[in-house]
Amino acid sequence: MRWQHALLHGAEGERLWNFWREQLAGPLPLLNLPVDHPRPPVQRYDGASCPLVLPPTLYPRLQALAQAEGATLFELLLATYLTFLYRFTGQDDLLVGVPNAGRSRPEFAPVVGYFVNPFVLRTAIGAGMTFRQLLREASQRTRWSRERLSSPGRRWAGAAGRRSDSSEPPRRFAGRSVCKASSRS
């Protein structure tokens, strides 16, 4: 992609690099979820997912809360997920992997293909932080990151020189996505 190559090697690429370098600066936390057995010495890629289906009656209430706080439903659910991870692990520095549609240019609309550009949101949860404060933080970080997604998120992670041992993924963090269920049964 010529446009992306030109972008990454110009002033805008430098601005993007500075943003992601700042986001990934310092030691990156590993997500330390309680497990029922130790990790194998070599990663096997046999993890699982844990889907959560919310009752349809909850959706309008969540939407209203998000709107009242100037956030999107996605950002509200992200803040909820961060709260869950914080309470479950006790960690105050969290990385959450988030998918992004990756179709930032109009010429991509008719093109068939996989355009997802995953990125990492790093959030620090301060002692005594209220949920509304966390929601504002999650909302701001999501917006800042999405504004700087003109380049592959993996490029920044790789360029940051992060490497871990073979028993864990390149960076162990929680992934999350939101799918709106169809109203059809």
Secondary structure, DSSP 4 states (H G I P E B T S, - for coil): -HHHHHHHTSHHHHHHHHHHHHHT-SPPPPP----SSPPPSS-------------TTTHHHHHHHHHHTT--HHHHHHHHHHHHHHHHH--SEEEEEE------SGGGTT--S-----EEEEEE--TT--HHHHHHHHHHHHHHHHTT-SS-HHHHHHHTT----TTS-SS--EE----PPPS--
